[in-house]
Amino acid sequence: MNQMATYLRRAADGSITQDDFYEYFRRWKTANPGALTEVIFEEVEHFWAAANERKFLGFRLGAPKNIQESNKQRLRILATALEEGWDGERARNEIDQY
């Protein structure tokens, strides 16, 4: 669980690529079924989809910086959830309150 927490924190601080993250995450998700894993899956999918605000032909793609920062903090909360052994319900409540 601590290795996944490290990967979540690395995603939040930008020190891992999306491809490298998912290479580990896919195996971890399969090996760790449960409610907390499902919460993490939902947040990870949301995080990467909204990451990296950029412009294309003058249009913004990705989420604004404040949303990206919120998503990063949510990953950090989930890293703590893994380290402290929270259940899925507590993890969902904590990130929903953030």
Contacts in CASP RR format, 6 or more apart in sequence:
PFRMAT RR
TARGET T0000
AUTHOR 0000-0000-0000
METHOD contacts of the structure
MODEL  1
MNQMATYLRRAADGSITQDDFYEYFRRWKTANPGALTEVIFEEVEHFWAA
ANERKFLGFRLGAPKNIQESNKQRLRILATALEEGWDGERARNEIDQY
1 32 0 8 1.000
1 82 0 8 1.000
1 83 0 8 1.000
1 85 0 8 1.000
2 82 0 8 1.000
2 83 0 8 1.000
3 24 0 8 1.000
3 28 0 8 1.000
4 24 0 8 1.000
4 25 0 8 1.000
4 28 0 8 1.000
4 32 0 8 1.000
4 40 0 8 1.000
4 79 0 8 1.000
4 82 0 8 1.000
5 78 0 8 1.000
5 79 0 8 1.000
5 80 0 8 1.000
5 82 0 8 1.000
5 83 0 8 1.000
6 79 0 8 1.000
7 16 0 8 1.000
7 21 0 8 1.000
7 24 0 8 1.000
7 25 0 8 1.000
7 28 0 8 1.000
8 40 0 8 1.000
8 44 0 8 1.000
8 75 0 8 1.000
8 76 0 8 1.000
8 78 0 8 1.000
8 79 0 8 1.000
8 82 0 8 1.000
9 75 0 8 1.000
9 76 0 8 1.000
9 79 0 8 1.000
10 16 0 8 1.000
10 21 0 8 1.000
11 21 0 8 1.000
11 44 0 8 1.000
11 47 0 8 1.000
11 48 0 8 1.000
11 75 0 8 1.000
12 72 0 8 1.000
12 73 0 8 1.000
12 75 0 8 1.000
12 76 0 8 1.000
12 79 0 8 1.000
13 72 0 8 1.000
18 48 0 8 1.000
18 51 0 8 1.000
21 44 0 8 1.000
21 48 0 8 1.000
25 44 0 8 1.000
29 37 0 8 1.000
29 40 0 8 1.000
29 41 0 8 1.000
34 88 0 8 1.000
35 87 0 8 1.000
35 88 0 8 1.000
35 89 0 8 1.000
36 81 0 8 1.000
36 82 0 8 1.000
36 85 0 8 1.000
36 86 0 8 1.000
36 87 0 8 1.000
36 88 0 8 1.000
36 91 0 8 1.000
38 88 0 8 1.000
39 78 0 8 1.000
39 81 0 8 1.000
39 88 0 8 1.000
39 91 0 8 1.000
39 92 0 8 1.000
39 95 0 8 1.000
40 78 0 8 1.000
40 82 0 8 1.000
40 91 0 8 1.000
43 71 0 8 1.000
43 74 0 8 1.000
43 75 0 8 1.000
43 78 0 8 1.000
43 95 0 8 1.000
44 75 0 8 1.000
46 71 0 8 1.000
47 71 0 8 1.000
47 72 0 8 1.000
47 74 0 8 1.000
47 75 0 8 1.000
49 62 0 8 1.000
50 62 0 8 1.000
50 63 0 8 1.000
50 67 0 8 1.000
50 68 0 8 1.000
50 71 0 8 1.000
51 62 0 8 1.000
51 63 0 8 1.000
51 68 0 8 1.000
51 71 0 8 1.000
52 62 0 8 1.000
53 60 0 8 1.000
53 61 0 8 1.000
53 62 0 8 1.000
53 63 0 8 1.000
53 64 0 8 1.000
53 65 0 8 1.000
53 68 0 8 1.000
54 60 0 8 1.000
54 61 0 8 1.000
54 62 0 8 1.000
55 61 0 8 1.000
63 71 0 8 1.000
70 98 0 8 1.000
73 98 0 8 1.000
74 95 0 8 1.000
74 98 0 8 1.000
77 91 0 8 1.000
77 94 0 8 1.000
77 95 0 8 1.000
77 98 0 8 1.000
78 91 0 8 1.000
78 95 0 8 1.000
80 86 0 8 1.000
81 88 0 8 1.000
81 90 0 8 1.000
81 91 0 8 1.000
81 94 0 8 1.000
86 94 0 8 1.000
END
